Amino acid sequence: LNTSSSATVDTAWKVLIYDELGQDIIAPLFTVKELHNLGVALHLSLKSDRDPVDEIAAVYFIMPIKDSISRIGKDLAECLYESYYLNFIAPIPDDLLGALATGALESNSQQTITKIYNQYLDFITLEDDLFCLRQAGKDSISYYALNHPPIRDIDKKEIIETIADCLFSVCAILVPIIRCPKGEMAEIIGERLYKKIRENLCDHRNSLFSFDSINMETLSFQRPVLVILDRSIDLASLLHHTWTCQALAHDILDFKSNRVEIEEVDESIVLNDGQHPTKRRSYDLMQTDKFWKQQKGNPFPIVAESIQEELERYRQSEEEVKRLKTAMGIEGDPQDLASSQLNDMTSKLTSAVSSLPELLERKKLLDAHTNIATALLDQIKKRKLDIFFETEEKIMAKQVQEKILIEILSDPTAGTPEDKLRLFLIHYICTPMMTQTELDQYLTILREVNCTCLAAITYIKRWKSMNNMNIVTQEREGGTTTMGMFSNLVNKASKFAMDGVKNLVVKQYKLPVTKIVDCLMENRSSPETDGYRYFDPTLRSADNVSSARYRQGFNDAIVFMIGGGNYIEYQNLQEYLQDYAKTRSSTTTKRIIYGCTEIINASQFIEQLTKLGQ
């Protein structure tokens, strides 16, 4: 959008045309205002009915599939735009490129196609260190799609190719060392990706690897490790109630593509019964939001206190502006100060006036974070989510008594039926042995509290019988500590009434995915990783473990979870990096990028487990 061989196109207005995947890729990265600043006058779906726009360039961002190529041909024939910049998310196959050329020649519009790019962007970047492969169409590569029997060979091959192609886009020019466990889908995809990168490295016609900076010598040092894992290494983390802000928002609110939607009470309208109606509001949580970037990984009580402190600082700034305005004899709203004609202004007042736009933007962001935190707190208190989180932490650390678990499951005031099902599933997964009599007792309790989706238990029972060796890895150290009352949130002026909510401090520990990544990055021997496959695309044969490369640790890692991932694992990896930096005297920094086939919350995962158990 921001570069072109023609300087005139840089400054001219553009039309951005995207398909469903293109929209999913763009949405987390740009707001409408940011697109406007890049010269995008209109942004439209490829499938929408579009009118001709004279003297304007069109930038297409689409997957190269037959229907989309046909639609581009139709746009060319109808002369919708002056020039066309075709950006394909993945490389366009030769047959479709030929079809595009044929269509352009038939409509005599070939001269309007200015550039064609293969962008290798077949993944969705949510944050600097977080990506997923799909939003739309994610069912085709979901945990259910990968595990439902019987899966046809043709479907399995399509899933493998899709994931391998996407990972090629993510890390191809980095030429990573690939590590993955044996015997599962991760191994198949790892081997396919290894072959794909190697084929492209050896193909001198491939423009992706034609630059001089890549050669076998320069690839010998500081290459990243790509760790490909199967979801089966840790099912519990996808069901776990959480206590950190971003993961909570994803778990209990409508949060996707860095946008959260919540129900808010519209106090400006009063219904006949005296109640206020609700309306849906959406908020963008972008990386440019400094408060969100700093606080998203913190436990909810800390975030709530930080919002309260920010509100107090804002009020002080606002009061200072009002005081100065009164001292200068200016009437009206503080916003009018910016346009007031004052000849004799003190430097302090000038500073206050110049800070008004920033102050108003701070207020806008604070209102957004206050509303989001209020929505989270409402759900925490309504469903007693602090109790569920604390109990699950103790279950996974083997610190909970069965009596306490049964009391929570039987309590009609605690949580929703789905909350209770999640709690039991975690207990079932983390319990190596459970008799049928014990299981029937829990099933009776769950039915009595109106739990549906009990077929999910049927699937987990079958999964446990096939994955005995994985059951132990679901256990972990952990637990919580209850601190004193919330220092800043119990006073009457607080926006957040935290009465009845525990101030839990979470013990820092490594999830299974983090333990694996730690061993592989440090090249530490471990029973969990010693048998992992080793693929180096610069070598002719896989598993050349005798090479010097195998003995080196890694400063950079890309972790990819097949079958869905979540913000809990992402944040645990980031906490591991922070702890690593604090405890090591070395100046070397490490970086971990977390990716998955889809970002999935517990409700969506239970839905998939239920279908698998039916």
RAVENTA-V101689 format. One record per residue. N is the residue number from 1. PHI is phi in degrees with one decimal (999 if undefined). PSI is psi in radians with two decimals (* if undefined). D_FIRST is the distance of its C-alpha to the first C-alpha in Angstrom with 2 decimals. Layout:
N/PHI/PSI/D_FIRST  N/PHI/PSI/D_FIRST
This chain:
1/999/-0.49/0.00  2/-110.0/0.01/3.77  3/-132.2/2.58/5.92  4/-165.5/2.72/7.96  5/-71.6/-0.29/11.71  6/-106.0/2.15/12.17  7/-65.7/-0.54/12.34  8/-68.7/-0.56/12.84  9/-70.1/-0.56/9.58  10/-57.4/-0.70/7.95  11/-93.2/-0.21/10.46  12/-83.0/2.75/10.77  13/-73.2/2.60/10.19  14/-127.3/2.79/8.34  15/-109.6/2.25/9.90  16/-101.0/2.13/8.61  17/-115.0/2.23/11.50  18/-137.5/2.74/12.70  19/-94.9/-2.98/16.14  20/-63.8/-0.77/18.24  21/-67.1/-0.72/17.25  22/-57.9/-0.72/13.49  23/-64.5/-0.72/14.28  24/-64.1/-0.59/16.51  25/-72.1/-0.71/14.01  26/-75.2/-0.68/11.45  27/-53.1/-0.80/14.43  28/-74.3/-0.20/15.88  29/-99.2/-0.56/12.84  30/-131.2/2.39/11.51  31/-85.2/2.93/13.84  32/-60.5/-0.67/13.45  33/-63.4/-0.72/13.82  34/-66.6/-0.66/11.03  35/-63.2/-0.71/8.58  36/-61.1/-0.72/10.51  37/-65.4/-0.40/10.21  38/-88.5/0.10/6.45  39/92.0/0.25/7.71  40/-87.6/1.89/7.96  41/-79.9/-0.66/11.60  42/-136.2/2.53/12.53  43/-130.4/2.12/11.90  44/-134.6/2.66/14.63  45/-75.3/2.50/16.47  46/-58.5/-0.61/16.95  47/-81.2/-0.19/20.67  48/-75.1/2.76/20.87  49/-76.5/2.11/22.57  50/-123.2/2.42/20.13  51/-90.1/2.70/21.33  52/-61.7/2.50/20.27  53/-128.5/2.03/18.00  54/-74.8/2.63/18.86  55/50.5/0.81/16.90  56/-143.6/2.52/13.40  57/-88.2/2.55/10.70  58/-113.1/2.22/10.12  59/-106.1/2.00/7.47  60/-95.9/2.43/10.02  61/-135.3/1.66/10.20  62/-144.4/2.84/13.96  63/-80.6/2.45/17.06  64/-81.1/1.46/18.88  65/-118.7/2.87/22.05  66/-57.1/-0.82/24.44  67/-62.7/-0.69/23.91  68/-69.0/-0.68/20.13  69/-64.8/-0.68/20.66  70/-62.7/-0.68/23.36  71/-69.1/-0.66/21.20  72/-61.7/-0.75/18.60  73/-58.7/-0.67/21.75  74/-66.0/-0.73/22.95  75/-62.0/-0.72/19.82  76/-62.7/-0.78/20.22  77/-64.6/-0.57/23.89  78/-89.0/0.02/23.49  79/52.1/0.88/21.12  80/-69.3/-0.56/18.88  81/-136.5/2.86/16.07  82/-73.3/-0.71/16.21  83/-145.4/2.77/13.84  84/-129.3/2.23/12.32  85/-113.7/1.89/9.65  86/-98.5/1.92/11.36  87/-108.3/1.96/10.19  88/-95.1/2.26/13.48  89/-59.8/-0.71/14.05  90/-122.3/2.82/17.30  91/-57.1/2.37/18.67  92/-79.3/2.24/19.73  93/-64.4/2.72/23.54  94/-59.9/-0.68/25.28  95/-66.0/-0.66/27.00  96/-74.4/-0.58/23.92  97/-63.6/-0.69/22.25  98/-64.7/-0.70/25.54  99/-64.7/-0.67/25.54  100/-64.1/-0.79/22.10  101/-63.1/-0.73/23.45  102/-62.1/-0.78/26.69  103/-62.9/-0.70/25.18  104/-65.6/-0.71/23.14  105/-67.2/-0.70/26.38  106/-64.4/-0.57/28.50  107/-96.6/0.07/26.49  108/54.8/0.74/26.16  109/-121.3/0.23/22.40  110/-60.8/-0.50/21.44  111/-70.1/-0.29/20.49  112/-84.9/-0.23/17.58  113/-81.8/1.84/15.79  114/-80.9/-0.81/13.78  115/-145.9/2.59/12.50  116/-126.9/2.21/13.42  117/-123.4/2.41/12.34  118/-96.3/1.91/14.51  119/-90.3/-0.29/12.51  120/50.8/0.95/15.68  121/-125.1/0.68/14.35  122/-82.9/1.00/17.34  123/-162.7/2.85/18.13  124/-111.5/2.01/17.41  125/-87.6/2.01/17.04  126/-93.3/-0.63/19.07  127/-146.7/3.08/19.77  128/-56.0/-0.60/19.64  129/-119.9/0.46/22.78  130/-144.4/2.28/22.70  131/-147.0/2.78/21.28  132/-136.1/2.99/22.62  133/-93.3/-0.63/22.20  134/-145.4/2.58/22.46  135/-111.7/-1.21/22.78  136/-69.3/2.42/23.22  137/75.0/0.26/25.69  138/-71.1/-0.34/26.89  139/-60.2/-0.49/30.48  140/-70.9/-0.32/30.33  141/-127.2/0.45/30.05  142/-79.5/3.00/31.96  143/-58.8/-0.70/35.18  144/-62.2/-0.82/37.10  145/-60.5/-0.59/35.58  146/-80.4/-0.33/36.46  147/-122.9/-0.11/39.98  148/-77.4/2.39/41.43  149/-97.7/2.59/44.35  150/-89.0/2.42/44.57  151/-94.1/2.19/41.12  152/-70.4/2.61/41.08  153/-58.2/-0.68/40.33  154/-66.7/-0.64/37.63  155/-69.3/-0.72/35.90  156/-62.6/-0.74/36.32  157/-64.2/-0.68/34.86  158/-65.3/-0.70/31.78  159/-63.2/-0.78/31.26  160/-60.4/-0.80/31.74  161/-65.6/-0.71/29.27  162/-61.4/-0.87/26.57  163/-66.5/-0.73/26.99  164/-63.6/-0.71/27.35  165/-63.2/-0.73/24.17  166/-65.0/-0.77/22.20  167/-66.2/-0.54/23.93  168/-61.4/-0.73/23.21  169/-62.8/-0.67/19.45  170/-67.2/-0.78/20.27  171/-133.6/0.22/22.59  172/-58.1/-0.91/23.05  173/-72.7/-0.17/22.23  174/-81.6/-0.32/24.30  175/44.8/1.18/27.27  176/-77.9/2.81/29.03  177/-78.6/2.31/32.69  178/-106.4/2.20/33.07  179/-122.1/2.42/35.86  180/-161.1/2.68/36.97  181/-72.0/2.74/40.29  182/-83.6/2.66/42.49  183/84.4/0.07/43.42  184/-131.9/-3.07/40.55  185/-59.0/-0.57/37.18  186/-58.6/-0.69/35.58  187/-66.7/-0.75/37.63  188/-62.2/-0.79/36.69  189/-70.0/-0.68/32.94  190/-59.4/-0.77/33.37  191/-68.7/-0.68/35.28  192/-65.1/-0.72/32.86  193/-67.0/-0.72/29.89  194/-55.8/-0.84/32.10  195/-64.6/-0.68/32.87  196/-65.9/-0.79/29.29  197/-65.4/-0.74/28.12  198/-63.7/-0.74/31.30  199/-60.1/-0.72/30.90  200/-71.9/-0.60/27.44  201/-63.8/-0.66/28.77  202/-84.3/-0.18/31.63  203/-91.4/1.81/29.69  204/-70.1/-0.22/29.04  205/-81.1/-0.21/27.00  206/-78.1/2.02/24.31  207/-67.8/-0.38/21.34  208/-63.5/-0.55/20.42  209/-116.6/0.43/23.63  210/-88.9/-0.12/24.11  211/-77.1/2.66/23.31  212/-70.4/-0.39/26.43  213/-71.3/-0.32/25.99  214/-97.4/2.09/26.92  215/-150.9/2.95/30.60  216/-63.8/-0.47/33.38  217/-72.1/-0.80/34.73  218/-69.9/-0.33/31.66  219/-85.2/0.04/31.23  220/-78.6/-0.32/34.71  221/-127.8/2.58/33.87  222/56.3/0.61/31.71  223/-85.9/2.63/30.11  224/-79.7/2.85/29.32  225/-105.4/2.32/31.45  226/-102.2/1.99/30.06  227/-101.7/1.98/32.60  228/-103.2/2.17/32.59  229/-127.5/2.71/34.95  230/-97.3/2.55/36.45  231/-57.7/-0.45/36.68  232/-63.7/-0.26/40.47  233/-68.4/-0.35/40.78  234/-164.1/1.64/40.41  235/-84.0/-0.49/40.57  236/-60.9/-0.65/41.96  237/-65.2/-0.44/38.78  238/-78.6/-0.28/37.03  239/-102.7/-0.22/39.99  240/-69.0/2.30/40.60  241/-68.9/2.53/40.51  242/-120.3/3.04/38.60  243/-132.9/0.01/38.99  244/-97.9/2.66/35.67  245/-63.1/-0.90/33.35  246/-64.1/-0.79/30.13  247/-65.3/-0.63/32.21  248/-62.3/-0.80/34.46  249/-59.9/-0.71/31.65  250/-70.2/-0.54/30.48  251/-77.0/-0.77/34.13  252/-117.6/-0.13/35.46  253/-115.3/3.02/32.62  254/-86.2/1.60/29.88  255/-127.5/2.01/27.16  256/-155.8/2.67/24.20  257/51.0/0.70/20.50  258/64.0/0.40/21.23  259/-129.5/2.32/22.59  260/-115.4/2.39/26.34  261/-116.1/2.33/28.34  262/-134.6/2.77/31.91  263/-88.7/2.18/34.84  264/-121.1/2.56/35.89  265/-78.1/2.23/39.10  266/-93.3/1.66/38.72  267/-73.7/-0.15/41.64  268/-77.7/-0.21/41.22  269/-121.3/2.34/42.77  270/-117.9/2.18/46.25  271/-81.3/3.03/47.43  272/-60.3/-0.55/51.03  273/-85.6/0.12/51.90  274/85.9/-0.07/50.71  275/-86.1/2.79/47.70  276/-98.9/2.38/44.10  277/-73.1/2.86/41.55  278/-106.8/2.70/38.50  279/-139.2/2.68/34.88  280/-89.7/2.30/31.74  281/-122.5/2.50/29.25  282/-116.1/2.54/25.99  283/-133.1/2.35/24.64  284/-88.0/2.24/21.42  285/-111.6/1.49/22.50  286/-96.9/2.88/19.56  287/-69.1/-0.30/19.90  288/-75.7/-0.22/19.51  289/-81.7/1.78/22.84  290/-62.8/-0.69/25.33  291/-63.4/-0.81/28.33  292/-63.1/-0.73/26.95  293/-62.1/-0.66/25.85  294/-77.0/-0.58/29.37  295/-104.9/-0.26/31.38  296/-58.4/-0.53/29.84  297/-92.4/0.04/32.02  298/-87.5/2.69/35.18  299/-57.1/2.59/38.07  300/-55.2/-0.78/37.95  301/-57.9/-0.64/40.93  302/-67.0/-0.71/39.33  303/-64.4/-0.75/36.13  304/-61.2/-0.75/38.34  305/-64.3/-0.68/40.30  306/-64.9/-0.67/37.18  307/-63.4/-0.75/35.98  308/-60.7/-0.73/39.49  309/-66.5/-0.69/39.49  310/-64.2/-0.69/36.14  311/-62.4/-0.69/37.56  312/-64.8/-0.73/40.64  313/-65.0/-0.67/38.69  314/-63.6/-0.78/36.71  315/-60.6/-0.70/40.02  316/-63.0/-0.74/41.49  317/-64.0/-0.73/38.64  318/-65.5/-0.74/38.96  319/-64.1/-0.62/42.73  320/-64.4/-0.74/42.47  321/-64.2/-0.76/40.42  322/-63.1/-0.71/42.93  323/-63.4/-0.76/45.84  324/-65.6/-0.66/44.58  325/-63.6/-0.77/43.93  326/-63.9/-0.71/47.48  327/-62.7/-0.55/48.91  328/-89.3/-0.03/47.34  329/74.4/0.55/48.63  330/-101.1/2.28/45.26  331/-100.5/2.87/45.26  332/100.6/-3.07/42.52  333/-69.4/2.55/39.53  334/-56.7/-0.47/38.13  335/-63.5/-0.46/34.75  336/-72.7/-0.21/36.61  337/-59.4/-0.64/37.40  338/-60.0/-0.52/34.09  339/-101.8/0.00/35.15  340/-70.3/2.47/38.85  341/-94.8/1.74/40.40  342/-119.0/2.08/42.42  343/-83.0/-0.59/44.03  344/-114.9/1.39/45.78  345/-104.4/2.32/43.31  346/-72.5/2.76/44.09  347/-63.4/-0.55/41.53  348/-67.2/-0.73/41.63  349/-69.7/-0.65/40.79  350/-59.5/-0.74/38.01  351/-63.9/-0.71/36.51  352/-63.9/-0.73/36.95  353/-64.7/-0.77/35.27  354/-66.6/-0.40/32.23  355/-87.4/-0.08/31.87  356/-58.3/-0.83/31.90  357/-58.1/-0.71/28.15  358/-66.8/-0.64/27.95  359/-65.1/-0.73/31.13  360/-67.2/-0.65/29.86  361/-67.5/-0.68/26.70  362/-59.8/-0.74/29.10  363/-63.6/-0.72/31.25  364/-61.6/-0.80/28.48  365/-68.2/-0.70/27.55  366/-63.6/-0.70/31.27  367/-60.9/-0.74/32.02  368/-62.5/-0.86/29.43  369/-67.4/-0.57/30.85  370/-65.1/-0.78/34.36  371/-64.9/-0.70/33.86  372/-65.9/-0.81/32.39  373/-63.5/-0.64/35.22  374/-64.2/-0.73/37.76  375/-63.8/-0.68/36.64  376/-65.6/-0.79/36.96  377/-62.6/-0.69/40.35  378/-57.9/-0.76/41.63  379/-71.1/-0.67/41.02  380/-59.7/-0.80/42.47  381/-73.3/-0.70/45.64  382/-65.5/-0.69/45.96  383/-103.9/-0.01/45.68  384/54.6/0.86/47.14  385/-67.9/-0.43/44.21  386/-64.6/-0.62/45.49  387/-66.2/-0.76/48.60  388/-64.5/-0.77/46.71  389/-61.4/-0.83/44.51  390/-62.3/-0.75/47.57  391/-66.8/-0.73/49.61  392/-65.3/-0.67/46.99  393/-60.1/-0.72/46.60  394/-70.6/-0.63/50.38  395/-60.9/-0.82/50.51  396/-71.4/-0.33/48.14  397/-99.7/0.13/50.19  398/59.0/0.76/53.47  399/-120.8/0.15/54.67  400/-110.9/2.51/55.16  401/-91.2/2.56/58.41  402/-59.9/-0.59/58.55  403/-59.6/-0.76/60.45  404/-65.3/-0.71/57.56  405/-61.4/-0.79/55.10  406/-65.0/-0.66/57.41  407/-61.3/-0.74/57.86  408/-68.1/-0.74/54.13  409/-63.3/-0.56/53.75  410/-87.6/-0.24/56.74  411/-73.0/2.00/55.75  412/-68.5/-0.29/54.80  413/-93.9/-0.09/53.07  414/-100.6/1.95/50.79  415/66.8/-3.12/47.39  416/-95.5/2.91/46.50  417/-54.8/-0.62/47.90  418/-67.9/-0.67/44.60  419/-57.4/-0.74/44.83  420/-70.1/-0.66/48.30  421/-62.7/-0.74/47.27  422/-60.3/-0.78/44.59  423/-59.8/-0.81/47.27  424/-66.3/-0.73/49.72  425/-58.8/-0.69/47.28  426/-64.4/-0.75/46.52  427/-61.0/-0.76/50.28  428/-65.4/-0.75/50.89  429/-64.5/-0.69/48.23  430/-86.9/-0.03/49.56  431/-101.6/1.90/53.19  432/-55.5/-0.72/54.30  433/-128.5/2.23/57.30  434/-140.5/2.16/57.89  435/-71.3/2.82/60.83  436/-63.6/-0.60/60.62  437/-62.4/-0.79/62.97  438/-63.5/-0.75/60.63  439/-62.3/-0.74/57.64  440/-62.7/-0.62/59.63  441/-62.5/-0.77/60.50  442/-67.9/-0.68/56.86  443/-61.3/-0.68/56.02  444/-62.0/-0.79/58.81  445/-62.3/-0.77/57.45  446/-65.1/-0.66/53.90  447/-66.1/-0.66/55.29  448/-65.1/-0.48/57.35  449/-99.8/0.36/54.26  450/65.9/0.59/52.54  451/-74.2/2.19/50.09  452/-100.1/-2.96/48.47  453/59.8/0.48/46.32  454/-69.3/-0.22/49.30  455/-62.5/-0.38/48.35  456/-60.9/-0.62/45.89  457/-66.8/-0.67/49.05  458/-59.3/-0.74/50.30  459/-67.4/-0.76/47.20  460/-62.4/-0.64/47.41  461/-60.9/-0.78/51.08  462/-66.8/-0.71/50.27  463/-61.7/-0.73/47.44  464/-62.9/-0.67/49.88  465/-67.4/-0.45/52.45  466/-96.3/-0.23/50.03  467/-129.8/0.81/48.43  468/-55.3/-0.63/51.40  469/-71.3/-0.33/50.05  470/-88.4/-0.24/46.89  471/-63.0/-0.73/48.83  472/-62.0/-0.63/49.75  473/-68.9/-0.28/46.15  474/-74.5/-0.34/45.39  475/-80.4/2.73/47.74  476/-160.4/2.86/46.67  477/-72.9/2.92/47.90  478/163.2/-2.57/46.73  479/105.9/3.03/48.26  480/-136.4/2.84/47.92  481/-125.2/2.35/49.90  482/-93.4/2.09/50.64  483/-88.3/-3.05/50.54  484/-72.9/-2.94/52.26  485/-64.5/2.78/51.18  486/-70.9/2.03/47.77  487/-61.9/-0.68/48.49  488/-107.3/0.06/46.07  489/-119.5/0.20/45.80  490/-107.2/-0.11/49.41  491/-80.5/2.79/50.05  492/-66.8/-0.42/50.12  493/-80.0/-0.17/47.25  494/-69.2/2.52/44.81  495/-72.2/-0.35/42.09  496/-119.1/1.94/42.81  497/-86.6/1.71/46.28  498/-92.9/0.25/46.44  499/-60.5/2.37/50.09  500/86.9/-0.10/50.89  501/-105.6/2.29/47.81  502/-73.2/2.43/48.50  503/-88.9/1.47/46.93  504/-87.6/2.34/46.14  505/-107.8/2.12/45.18  506/-85.3/2.30/43.72  507/-71.1/2.31/45.15  508/-74.1/2.25/42.55  509/-154.8/2.88/42.74  510/-95.3/2.24/40.80  511/-70.9/2.86/39.82  512/-51.9/-0.73/40.55  513/-63.9/-0.67/36.98  514/-69.8/-0.68/37.09  515/-59.7/-0.77/40.52  516/-63.3/-0.82/39.35  517/-63.7/-0.70/36.30  518/-59.1/-0.82/38.59  519/-62.3/-0.73/41.08  520/-73.4/-0.67/38.57  521/-70.0/-0.62/36.73  522/-87.7/-0.10/40.12  523/55.2/0.77/41.62  524/-96.5/2.34/44.47  525/-67.0/2.38/46.92  526/-156.1/2.46/47.03  527/-57.7/-0.49/48.62  528/-73.3/-0.49/45.37  529/-121.2/-0.13/43.28  530/-61.5/-0.49/45.83  531/-92.4/0.13/45.54  532/-66.2/2.50/41.75  533/-69.1/2.70/40.44  534/-132.2/1.99/38.82  535/-118.8/2.17/36.30  536/-119.9/1.90/35.06  537/-62.1/-0.27/32.84  538/-83.7/-0.15/34.08  539/-105.2/2.60/37.62  540/-69.8/-0.60/39.15  541/-117.2/2.54/40.89  542/-75.1/2.89/39.86  543/57.2/0.66/41.85  544/-83.2/1.28/42.83  545/-75.4/-0.15/43.94  546/-82.5/-0.14/46.19  547/-71.0/2.76/43.37  548/-64.4/-0.49/42.86  549/-59.6/-0.59/39.36  550/-65.0/-0.45/41.01  551/-89.3/-0.06/42.91  552/-90.0/2.56/39.95  553/-82.7/-3.12/38.36  554/-131.1/2.46/34.63  555/-93.7/-0.35/32.57  556/-128.9/2.40/29.48  557/-138.6/2.52/29.60  558/-115.1/2.09/27.46  559/-106.5/2.17/29.61  560/-125.1/2.19/28.99  561/-106.0/2.08/31.19  562/-85.3/2.24/31.91  563/102.5/0.18/33.05  564/105.8/2.51/31.11  565/-136.6/-3.14/30.73  566/-150.9/3.09/30.69  567/-72.8/-0.35/30.11  568/-64.2/-0.85/33.75  569/-66.7/-0.73/33.31  570/-58.1/-0.82/29.98  571/-69.7/-0.58/31.67  572/-64.9/-0.66/34.81  573/-66.5/-0.69/32.97  574/-68.6/-0.64/31.39  575/-65.4/-0.64/34.89  576/-60.6/-0.74/36.30  577/-63.7/-0.74/33.99  578/-63.1/-0.75/35.03  579/-67.0/-0.66/38.66  580/-61.4/-0.76/38.34  581/-65.5/-0.58/37.08  582/-75.1/-0.58/40.01  583/-95.6/-0.15/42.69  584/-109.5/2.42/41.85  585/-82.6/-0.25/42.68  586/-63.8/2.54/40.30  587/-83.5/-0.12/37.30  588/-67.1/2.26/35.28  589/-100.4/2.60/32.55  590/-114.5/2.68/31.65  591/-138.8/2.40/28.54  592/-127.8/2.20/28.46  593/-104.0/2.27/25.52  594/-108.0/2.29/26.75  595/-138.7/2.86/25.50  596/-159.4/2.88/27.16  597/-62.8/-0.67/27.04  598/-155.0/2.59/26.75  599/-84.6/2.12/27.28  600/-130.9/2.47/30.58  601/-101.0/3.09/33.09  602/-64.4/-0.68/36.86  603/-61.2/-0.77/37.30  604/-66.2/-0.64/34.95  605/-70.1/-0.71/36.68  606/-62.0/-0.66/40.12  607/-59.8/-0.73/39.17  608/-68.9/-0.73/38.37  609/-61.8/-0.67/41.57  610/-63.8/-0.77/43.57  611/-62.9/-0.65/42.43  612/-69.1/-0.47/43.33  613/-89.3/-0.13/46.74  614/-82.3/*/47.68
